[in-house]
Amino acid sequence: MLSTEGLLYRICIWIYHVTLLNFLFLITCIPIITIFPSLAAAFAVSRQWIKKNDPPIISTYFILFKENFRQSMIVGIFIMIFGLLLYADFHIIIQLHSTVKLALYLFFCFMMVFYVAIILHVFPLMVNGFYSSKQLLVNALKFSFYKFHLTLLNMICIYMLFFIAYKFPVIFVFFFSSICIFLTYWHINKKFVILEALQKN
């Protein structure tokens, strides 16, 4: 029998937790419109893990899904609209035949990086404190700039995981979403820890 204190047992439990969270996330995303509350709930569960808590995953997930439903929908719709505007701008830039096309394209790439960075920060901030929707978006933008190397490292980790999952599609079903969410909160939690230490000093 496996010892409950053994490394192999802990690895098996971690795999089970990650897989269960991944399935919960994918299932609750099926209606599509519930993607944003699903992200909030998954980030909230990951936060518990990083805080060394071990709550019952299923019940905790759905409680947090309901708690964050309204705000996550408001913020998510705003993010989606802004993303569609960026997408439209990209197609306009591609069709331009102008000397400023390269400059506009580089500016668009810059905007896309920070758009992704804001998305990565919004939901961890949502489950880490109480903010209005406006404050949440403003703080997500500020956190995107703060310790920007951690944001870039987070993006690189997600890209690498996506590349691996593309080669082995089974990873998408069992691990991809939950691990990306866990890694994202882990990187952003490092920023929280640094700020808390600065505030104490």
C-alpha positions in Angstrom: 0.0 0.0 0.0 1.0 3.6 -0.7 2.0 5.6 2.4 0.0 8.8 2.7 3.3 10.5 3.6 5.1 9.1 0.5 6.1 11.1 -2.5 4.4 8.7 -4.9 1.1 9.1 -3.1 1.3 12.9 -3.1 2.1 12.9 -6.8 -1.0 10.6 -7.5 -3.2 12.9 -5.4 -1.9 16.0 -7.2 -2.6 14.4 -10.6 -6.1 13.4 -9.5 -6.8 17.0 -8.3 -5.5 18.6 -11.5 -7.4 16.2 -13.7 -10.6 16.7 -11.7 -10.3 20.5 -11.9 -9.6 20.3 -15.6 -12.8 18.2 -16.2 -14.9 20.5 -14.0 -13.6 23.5 -16.0 -14.2 21.9 -19.4 -17.7 20.7 -18.4 -18.8 24.1 -17.1 -17.4 25.8 -20.2 -19.7 23.8 -22.5 -22.4 26.5 -22.6 -19.6 28.9 -23.7 -21.3 31.8 -22.0 -20.1 30.4 -18.7 -16.4 30.4 -19.6 -15.7 33.4 -17.5 -17.3 32.2 -14.2 -15.5 28.8 -14.9 -12.2 30.6 -15.1 -12.9 32.5 -11.8 -13.8 29.2 -10.0 -10.8 27.4 -11.3 -8.5 30.2 -10.3 -10.1 30.3 -6.8 -9.5 26.6 -6.4 -5.9 27.0 -7.5 -5.5 29.8 -5.0 -6.5 27.4 -2.2 -3.9 24.9 -3.3 -1.1 27.6 -3.4 -2.2 28.7 0.0 -1.6 25.1 1.2 -5.3 24.5 1.7 -7.0 21.3 0.5 -10.8 21.9 0.2 -13.2 19.5 -1.4 -12.8 20.3 -5.0 -16.2 19.8 -6.5 -18.3 21.6 -3.9 -15.7 24.4 -3.5 -15.6 24.9 -7.3 -19.4 25.3 -7.7 -19.6 27.6 -4.6 -16.9 29.8 -6.1 -18.5 29.6 -9.5 -21.7 31.1 -8.1 -19.9 33.7 -5.9 -18.0 35.1 -8.8 -20.6 34.6 -11.5 -21.9 38.2 -11.8 -18.6 40.0 -11.7 -16.8 37.5 -13.9 -19.5 37.9 -16.6 -19.3 41.7 -16.5 -15.5 41.7 -16.8 -15.4 38.9 -19.3 -17.9 40.6 -21.7 -15.8 43.7 -21.5 -12.6 41.7 -22.3 -14.3 39.9 -25.1 -15.5 43.2 -26.7 -12.1 44.7 -26.5 -10.6 41.5 -28.0 -13.0 41.7 -30.9 -12.0 45.3 -31.5 -8.3 44.3 -31.5 -9.1 41.5 -34.0 -10.9 44.0 -36.3 -8.0 46.4 -36.1 -5.6 43.6 -37.0 -7.5 42.9 -40.2 -7.6 46.6 -41.1 -3.8 46.8 -40.5 -3.2 43.7 -42.7 -5.1 45.3 -45.6 -3.3 48.6 -45.4 -0.8 49.6 -48.1 0.9 52.4 -46.3 4.4 53.3 -45.0 3.0 53.3 -41.5 1.8 49.7 -41.8 4.9 48.2 -40.0 4.6 50.8 -37.1 0.9 50.0 -36.7 1.6 46.3 -36.8 4.3 46.6 -34.1 1.9 48.7 -32.0 -0.8 46.1 -32.4 1.6 43.3 -31.2 2.5 45.5 -28.2 -1.3 45.9 -27.5 -1.9 42.2 -27.8 0.8 41.4 -25.3 -0.8 43.6 -22.7 -4.2 42.4 -23.6 -3.2 38.8 -22.8 -1.4 40.1 -19.7 -4.5 41.8 -18.4 -6.6 38.6 -19.0 -4.0 36.6 -17.0 -4.3 39.0 -14.1 -8.0 39.8 -14.0 -9.2 36.5 -12.6 -6.4 35.9 -10.0 -7.1 39.5 -8.7 -10.9 38.8 -8.7 -10.5 35.7 -6.4 -7.8 37.3 -4.2 -9.7 40.4 -3.1 -12.9 42.5 -3.3 -12.9 45.1 -6.1 -15.4 46.8 -8.3 -15.3 45.7 -11.9 -13.6 49.0 -12.8 -11.0 48.6 -10.1 -10.4 45.1 -11.2 -9.6 46.1 -14.8 -7.4 49.0 -13.6 -5.5 46.8 -11.1 -5.1 44.1 -13.8 -3.4 46.7 -16.0 -1.2 47.9 -13.2 -0.2 44.3 -12.3 0.6 43.6 -15.9 3.4 46.2 -15.8 4.6 45.3 -12.3 7.4 42.7 -12.3 6.8 42.3 -16.0 9.4 39.6 -16.3 7.1 37.3 -14.3 4.3 38.1 -16.7 6.5 37.2 -19.7 7.7 34.0 -18.0 4.0 33.1 -17.4 3.2 33.6 -21.1 6.3 31.5 -22.1 5.2 28.6 -19.8 1.7 28.6 -21.2 3.1 28.7 -24.8 5.4 25.8 -24.1 2.6 23.8 -22.4 0.4 24.5 -25.4 3.1 23.3 -27.8 3.4 20.0 -25.8 -0.3 19.6 -25.7 -0.5 20.2 -29.4 1.9 17.3 -29.9 0.0 15.1 -27.4 -3.7 16.2 -27.6 -4.7 14.0 -24.6 -3.1 16.6 -22.4 -5.9 19.1 -23.4 -8.5 16.8 -22.0 -6.8 15.9 -18.7 -4.4 18.6 -17.7 -3.9 21.6 -20.0 -6.5 24.1 -18.6 -6.0 23.4 -14.9 -2.2 23.5 -15.1 -2.2 26.7 -17.1 -4.5 28.3 -14.5 -2.4 26.9 -11.6 0.8 28.2 -13.2 -0.7 31.6 -13.9 -1.9 32.0 -10.3 1.5 30.8 -9.0 3.3 33.5 -11.0 0.9 36.3 -10.0 1.0 35.1 -6.4 4.7 35.8 -6.4 3.8 39.5 -7.1 1.3 39.5 -4.3 4.0 38.1 -1.9 6.5 40.8 -3.0 4.0 43.6 -2.5 3.0 42.3 0.9 6.6 42.2 2.0 7.1 45.8 0.8 4.0 46.9 2.7 5.3 45.3 5.9 8.7 47.0 5.5 
